[in-house]
């Protein structure tokens, strides 16, 4: 069955809201490694929210210089 334009539009919107987890934690930052572990272990209906939250926290930690 071919995707309709509504299906592909919904998939595009979902990828904008919940991008794939691409950030790699630096080996020296325990805080970022913890965030990445929680992000990678997330399951269930709230997985997208957990992934997004952990990505944001990792970016904030990077901006702060990985204290």
Buried (B, 14 or more C-beta within 10 A) or exposed (E): EEEEEEEEEEEEEEEEEBEEBEBEBBEEBEBBBBBBEBBEEBEEEEEBEBBBBBBEBBEEBBEEEBE
